[in-house]
Amino acid sequence: MTIEETTFSRQTELILKKFGRKKENLLPVLQAVQGKLGYLPREAMLEIARFLGIAEMDVYSVVTFYNQFRLNPPGKHSVRVCLGTACHMKGGYIALDAWKRRLGIDVKQTTPDREFDLDTVACVGCCVLAPVTVVDDNPEGQVEPTRVDGILLAFERQRDEQADQENR
């Protein structure tokens, strides 16, 4: 078991102690564990299944059924592409494809360096700015492929500036 897996196991155990061993506690337990770990790693789901006395596949089925649960660790920066009606009509899927290509990941995935994670949302309420992408809770309007490049370039510059400051 890796250090990370051991840490997840300990944190999951602490959360489980707050709940009874009733099957109906599955959703609150999953929410609590994800709240602590940022996602639901395999080790945590196995431990939850053992604790509640339910099949591992049943835990996995619930996790994959509900959109709120994550199977991958979150990135340092979250990217949420709006696919509501206005964004859909103005090119939301084109923006999504640009993000997927530039980051090299698909929806509900995290870049290997854990810098970015990508997901979609139904609506962010900024229809006049469509298509909209929310990056770290900041709405970015009229996001076309070149705008995706610009947003990522800004992050790259920021990272380079921080590295320069640390090296001084």
PEGI-V519699 format. One record per run of one state. SS is the DSSP state (@ for helix, = for strand, . for the rest). FROM is the first residue (numbers start at 0). LEN is the number of residues. Records with the same first field share a line. If there is no record, write none. Layout:
# PEGI-V519699
SS->FROM-LEN / FROM-LEN
This chain:
# PEGI-V519699
.->0-2 / 16-6 / 37-4 / 52-3 / 65-11 / 82-2 / 90-1 / 103-5 / 110-5 / 121-5 / 129-3 / 135-2 / 140-4 / 167-1
@->2-14 / 22-15 / 41-11 / 55-10 / 84-6 / 91-12 / 126-3 / 144-23
=->76-6 / 108-2 / 115-6 / 132-3 / 137-3
